[in-house]
Amino acid sequence: MRRIDLRSDTFTLPTKEMLESIPQAELGDDVEKEDPTVNQLQDMAADMFGAEAALLVASGTMGNLVSLMAHCQRGDEIFLESDAHIYYYELGGLSALVGAVPRLIPGERGKFTPEQLEASIRNQDLHYPISRLVCIENTHNRGGGTIWTPREVEEISKVAHDHGLKLHCDGARIFNAAVALDVDVKEYMRHLDSITFCLSKGLSCPVGSVVVGSSEFIEEATRARKMVGGGMRQAGIIAAPGIIGLQKMVGRLKEDHQNARKLAEGLSSIPGIEVDMEAVQTNIVLADITGTGWDVDYFVSRACKIGVQVFEFGSTKARFVTHYGIDSEDIDDALARLRRLLEH
Ligand SMILES: Cc1ncc(COP(=O)(O)O)c(C=O)c1O
């Protein structure tokens, strides 16, 4: 029985072309900025986003971490949505390593409004931390892969910038947002001070993320990366698949979105499963399985036994993610298996 792995787009395996690019990559010492393949990837990323510079890092978590370190001093305040990956899943690095204080804004499907942000920003006073940075997440993981439109980002950026705050985007899946809306990522970057995007998720690369911003910001982020041990020497072996990811894997994200919609529609037709269809905007589907009478761990383990792998997502939901390596037939197959499982 073929296993259908819908746990995360981080489980994607590199394409043959990516693997073949590794032994051919021209290499040098990237700490000295002498790796031509890394430099090519970084120039390409900066160009795609219409920004001055970019920096290859080991992971999305490291990209967010060095961005926060570059923007903030210890004791500064950072505004984030309550379910932001940076707050929820990055081991408290924003406090433990950056020394920042999170101020959480409860959003809807991962997004807060400009009015909410405005209301959260306090006038500076001797008693308060210095407000420094606003973070948004696009697409929003815990929101279910939900999209901020460029217009929404512009509105948030106006409030942030009017108050002298910087705006960072955890854009681990920014290309999913851009492809879904058919907009250029430059339309986002115009309003941002920095962004991190991942090569190792929907773009299917084995390793790596990229931080993008102004030259000055990237210089600071480079220092922070070195401080946390992220100076990677002959990192061209990571950058070479990254270049292919950017060239060849962005457009196909559409397929993942179509498969996610098909999956969501199929799941909601299975008795006991409910899906908030409005939240199904990209490649993530959150399925509420309360109506099955099973608890989530039990559902996940039974699904795994029939070869459908998903992640538990809180006390009532399972998360399904579509990605390279999962095709439309896999979706039909997964739905048929789950339907049989729940009908028995
Ligand atoms: C929205 C978001 N940001 C950041 C990350 C962190 O990426 P990494 O696992 O490469 O550290 C993830 C990983 O799933 C993510 O979903």
The ligand as an SDF file (V2000), in Angstrom:
LIG
                    3D

 16 16  0  0  0  0  0  0  0  0999 V2000
    5.0680   29.6950    8.8950 C   0  0  0  0  0  0  0  0  0  0  0  0
    6.3610   29.0380    9.2340 C   0  0  0  0  0  0  0  0  0  0  0  0
    7.4000   29.7970    9.5740 N   0  0  0  0  0  0  0  0  0  0  0  0
    8.6030   29.2710    9.8810 C   0  0  0  0  0  0  0  0  0  0  0  0
    8.8030   27.9050    9.8540 C   0  0  0  0  0  0  0  0  0  0  0  0
   10.1300   27.3610   10.2710 C   0  0  0  0  0  0  0  0  0  0  0  0
   10.8180   26.7410    9.2480 O   0  0  0  0  0  0  0  0  0  0  0  0
   11.9630   25.6580    9.5760 P   0  0  0  0  0  0  0  0  0  0  0  0
   11.2490   24.3970    9.9160 O   0  0  0  0  0  0  0  0  0  0  0  0
   12.7260   25.5990    8.2950 O   0  0  0  0  0  0  0  0  0  0  0  0
   12.7640   26.1800   10.7120 O   0  0  0  0  0  0  0  0  0  0  0  0
    7.7370   27.0610    9.5010 C   0  0  0  0  0  0  0  0  0  0  0  0
    7.9330   25.6070    9.4660 C   0  0  0  0  0  0  0  0  0  0  0  0
    7.0370   24.8200    9.3190 O   0  0  0  0  0  0  0  0  0  0  0  0
    6.4870   27.6490    9.1880 C   0  0  0  0  0  0  0  0  0  0  0  0
    5.4280   26.8890    8.8780 O   0  0  0  0  0  0  0  0  0  0  0  0
  1  2  1  0
  2  3  1  0
  2 15  2  0
  3  4  2  0
  4  5  1  0
  5  6  1  0
  5 12  2  0
  6  7  1  0
  7  8  1  0
  8  9  2  0
  8 10  1  0
  8 11  1  0
 12 13  1  0
 12 15  1  0
 13 14  2  0
 15 16  1  0
M  END
$$$$
